[in-house]
Amino acid sequence: MKIQRLLIAITFLITILLSNSSIALAAPKIEWTPGEIQVTLSPGQGATETAFATFTSSTSLDQVTLEVVPSLSSFVTVEPAEIGSVQAGVPQTIALHFTLPPGTEPGTYEGVLHVRSGKRTVPHVLKISITVTESASQPEFLLGTDLPTTNTDAEAAVYNLQVLMQRFTLTSAVNIETLKLSMSGFGVDQFTVWITNAIGPGTTQANVLFQTNLTFPNTGGGISGAPVSTPVNLTLQPGEYFIVLSSTQPNLLQGWLQSNAALPSTVGTVGTWEWSIPPNLAFPPASVFIGISPRPAAFQLIGNELP
């Protein structure tokens, strides 16, 4: 009888362990692109910023809410903050709107964004780091154009068979802290941003001054845009430079918006907007480029002019 009770108890324990293992294996997981958001805010013109992030869940989720920890709630607004349902494996893009609260002391403020499904918190958070600088070192607009959010004239697609390039010339030495681009699209994908001091055949990696990967916003249309920002921290001397956009995506779902006009600048001039025919898939800055439009692409360089 004791042996029978012992066997029943062991069977019961095994059932519980297997049940818990199944639950653990079925627990949803979140993957973020990028894995961390870093922004710099300064009093005045640099007190607001918008960044985009994309998450993908391993399982379908209902009643999804996105919340930052209390230490960042005064800095960050999430859009959308609520999503009715998320399908497994389908990327979801959100916008993070950053605002500097009045009286915030300079320093670095860190925290995370959680994804919740109902009352359950899903593993894998998005890390957020906010650097607040002194007003004396406030970055300012250096060179570029307006950043339209709609464009009925033109937008050029960024995909694996087309590389885009925007020229600009500096007449003063500058330190670029942020690069902003107005992008459009029907979905979410990754693209690469380059700043180089040469383009075309003969260009090598030695000509690359800056390179990073960014995420397209899903703006819901080919002419509906949104600014995408990336920290740069790049010092440039007077000369001609090039912003190059490339992607490995095989479709025409995303693009770079055309500006309405170049903005006045004391540090340089905005050049031509061009695309590749044909692209150099192995090294996009080495592509052959020709002009797209008499108006430039929508971009801005933010930073400080050097003495």
C-alpha positions in Angstrom: 0.0 0.0 0.0 2.9 2.3 0.9 4.6 1.5 -2.4 1.3 2.2 -4.3 1.0 5.6 -2.6 4.6 6.3 -3.4 4.2 5.5 -7.0 1.1 7.7 -7.2 3.0 10.6 -5.6 5.9 10.2 -8.0 3.5 10.1 -11.0 1.8 13.2 -9.7 5.1 15.1 -9.3 6.2 14.1 -12.8 2.9 15.3 -14.3 3.4 18.7 -12.6 7.0 19.0 -13.8 6.0 18.1 -17.4 3.1 20.5 -17.2 5.3 23.3 -16.0 7.9 22.6 -18.6 5.3 22.8 -21.3 4.1 26.1 -20.0 7.7 27.4 -19.9 8.3 26.2 -23.4 5.1 27.9 -24.6 5.9 31.2 -22.8 6.1 34.1 -25.3 9.4 35.9 -25.9 10.0 39.4 -27.4 12.8 40.4 -29.7 13.5 44.1 -30.2 15.2 45.9 -33.1 17.3 47.8 -32.2 18.0 46.2 -28.8 18.6 49.6 -27.1 17.4 53.2 -27.8 19.9 56.0 -27.0 18.9 59.7 -27.2 20.4 63.0 -26.2 18.2 65.8 -25.0 19.2 69.4 -24.3 17.3 72.4 -23.0 15.8 74.5 -25.8 15.8 73.3 -29.4 17.1 69.8 -28.6 14.5 69.1 -25.9 12.4 66.7 -28.0 13.2 63.7 -30.1 11.5 60.7 -31.7 12.9 57.2 -32.1 11.4 54.1 -33.6 11.7 50.5 -32.4 10.3 47.2 -33.7 9.3 44.1 -31.6 8.4 40.6 -32.7 6.7 38.1 -30.4 7.3 34.3 -30.6 3.6 33.7 -29.9 0.3 35.6 -30.5 -0.6 38.1 -27.8 -3.9 39.9 -26.9 -4.6 43.1 -24.9 -1.0 44.3 -25.4 0.2 47.4 -23.5 3.6 49.0 -23.7 4.9 50.7 -20.6 8.2 52.4 -19.6 9.4 52.1 -16.0 8.3 55.0 -13.7 11.8 56.5 -13.7 11.3 57.3 -17.5 7.6 58.0 -17.6 8.2 61.8 -17.5 10.6 61.6 -20.5 8.9 59.1 -22.8 5.5 58.7 -24.5 4.9 55.4 -26.4 2.7 55.4 -29.6 0.7 53.2 -29.7 0.7 52.4 -26.0 -2.0 49.8 -26.5 -2.4 47.1 -29.3 -5.5 44.9 -29.4 -3.6 41.8 -30.7 -0.2 40.9 -32.0 0.3 37.9 -34.3 3.3 35.6 -33.8 6.3 36.5 -35.9 4.7 39.7 -37.3 6.9 42.8 -36.5 5.2 45.7 -34.7 6.8 49.2 -34.9 6.3 51.8 -32.2 7.3 55.4 -31.9 9.0 56.7 -28.7 8.5 60.4 -28.2 11.1 61.9 -25.9 10.5 65.3 -24.1 12.9 66.9 -21.6 10.9 67.9 -18.4 11.7 71.5 -17.3 14.4 71.6 -14.6 15.9 68.2 -15.3 19.5 67.9 -14.1 22.2 66.9 -16.7 23.1 63.3 -16.5 22.2 59.9 -17.9 18.8 58.4 -17.2 18.3 54.7 -17.9 15.3 52.3 -17.8 13.4 49.8 -19.9 10.1 49.4 -21.8 7.9 46.4 -20.9 5.5 44.6 -23.1 2.5 43.3 -21.2 -0.3 40.9 -22.4 -3.2 41.3 -20.1 -1.7 41.2 -16.7 1.4 39.2 -17.8 4.7 40.8 -18.5 6.5 39.3 -21.5 10.2 38.6 -21.2 12.8 40.7 -23.0 12.6 44.4 -22.4 13.7 47.3 -24.6 16.6 49.2 -23.0 16.4 53.0 -23.0 19.2 55.5 -22.2 18.6 59.3 -22.2 21.6 61.6 -21.9 20.7 65.1 -20.7 23.3 67.8 -21.6 24.0 71.3 -20.3 22.2 74.1 -22.2 25.6 75.5 -23.1 26.4 72.5 -25.3 23.0 72.5 -26.9 23.1 71.1 -30.4 21.6 73.2 -33.1 20.5 72.8 -36.7 23.6 72.9 -39.0 22.6 72.0 -42.5 19.7 70.3 -44.4 16.1 70.7 -45.4 12.6 70.7 -44.0 11.4 67.3 -42.8 8.0 66.7 -44.4 5.6 64.0 -43.1 3.7 63.9 -46.3 5.0 64.1 -49.9 2.8 64.2 -53.0 5.7 65.0 -55.3 8.3 62.3 -54.9 9.9 59.6 -52.7 12.6 57.2 -53.8 12.6 53.6 -52.7 15.4 52.1 -50.8 15.8 48.4 -51.6 18.4 45.8 -52.7 18.5 47.0 -56.3 18.6 50.8 -55.6 21.0 52.9 -53.5 20.2 56.5 -52.7 22.6 59.3 -52.1 22.4 63.0 -50.9 25.3 65.4 -51.4 26.2 68.2 -49.0 29.2 70.6 -48.8 30.6 72.2 -45.6 32.3 75.5 -45.6 33.0 75.3 -41.8 34.2 72.6 -39.5 31.4 71.0 -37.5 30.6 68.3 -35.0 27.5 66.4 -36.1 25.6 64.9 -33.1 22.4 63.7 -34.8 21.3 62.9 -38.4 17.6 63.1 -39.2 15.9 61.6 -42.3 12.3 61.7 -43.4 11.3 58.1 -44.4 8.1 56.5 -45.6 6.8 53.0 -45.9 4.1 50.3 -45.8 6.1 47.9 -43.5 9.1 47.5 -41.4 12.6 46.8 -42.5 16.2 47.6 -41.9 18.4 50.0 -43.9 22.0 51.1 -43.6 23.1 54.8 -43.4 26.6 55.8 -44.5 28.4 59.1 -44.4 31.3 59.1 -46.8 33.8 61.6 -48.3 33.7 59.8 -51.7 31.2 57.9 -53.9 31.3 55.9 -57.1 33.8 53.3 -58.4 37.1 53.5 -56.5 35.4 54.3 -53.2 36.7 52.0 -50.4 35.9 51.4 -46.7 38.6 54.0 -46.0 36.2 56.6 -47.3 33.4 55.6 -44.8 33.2 58.1 -42.0 30.1 56.8 -40.3 27.9 53.7 -40.7 24.9 52.4 -38.8 21.7 50.4 -39.3 18.2 51.9 -38.7 14.6 50.8 -38.8 12.1 52.1 -41.3 8.9 53.4 -39.7 5.7 51.9 -40.8 3.8 55.1 -41.8 1.1 53.3 -43.7 1.8 54.7 -47.1 4.3 55.5 -49.7 3.9 59.3 -49.3 3.3 59.3 -45.5 6.6 59.9 -43.7 8.2 60.3 -40.3 11.6 61.5 -39.2 14.1 58.8 -38.2 17.0 60.0 -36.1 20.4 58.4 -35.3 23.2 59.7 -33.0 26.4 60.3 -35.1 29.1 62.1 -33.0 31.2 62.9 -36.1 33.6 65.8 -36.7 33.9 67.0 -40.3 36.2 69.5 -41.8 35.2 71.8 -44.8 34.6 69.7 -48.0 32.1 67.6 -49.9 30.3 64.7 -48.2 27.7 62.1 -49.1 24.8 60.5 -47.2 24.2 57.0 -48.7 21.2 54.8 -47.9 21.2 51.1 -48.8 19.1 48.0 -47.9 18.9 44.3 -48.5 15.1 44.3 -48.7 13.8 42.8 -52.0 10.7 45.0 -52.3 9.7 48.6 -52.8 7.9 49.2 -49.5 10.1 51.9 -48.0 11.6 55.1 -49.3 13.3 58.5 -48.6 11.0 61.5 -48.9 11.8 64.5 -51.1 12.1 67.8 -49.2 10.2 71.0 -50.0 13.2 73.3 -49.6 16.7 73.5 -48.2 16.9 75.6 -45.0 19.2 78.5 -44.5 22.7 77.5 -43.2 25.9 79.3 -42.2 28.1 76.2 -42.4 27.5 74.9 -46.0 25.2 74.0 -48.8 22.8 71.2 -49.7 23.7 69.3 -52.9 21.9 67.0 -55.3 19.8 63.9 -54.5 20.9 60.9 -56.6 20.2 57.2 -57.1 22.3 54.3 -58.3 22.3 52.8 -61.8 23.4 50.1 -61.3 24.0 49.5 -57.6 27.1 48.0 -56.2 25.6 45.3 -53.9 28.9 44.4 -52.3 29.7 48.0 -51.3 26.8 50.5 -51.9 28.9 53.7 -51.7 30.9 52.5 -54.8 27.7 52.5 -56.9 27.3 54.8 -60.0 24.8 57.6 -59.2 22.7 59.9 -61.3 20.3 62.7 -60.3 16.7 62.1 -59.1 15.1 65.5 -58.7 16.1 69.2 -58.6 15.0 69.2 -54.9 17.1 67.4 -52.3 16.1 64.5 -50.0 14.7 65.4 -46.6 17.5 65.4 -44.1 19.0 67.5 -41.3 22.4 67.6 -39.6 22.2 68.6 -35.9 25.3 69.6 -33.9 27.7 72.5 -33.3 30.0 74.6 -35.5 33.6 74.3 -34.4 35.7 77.4 -33.7 
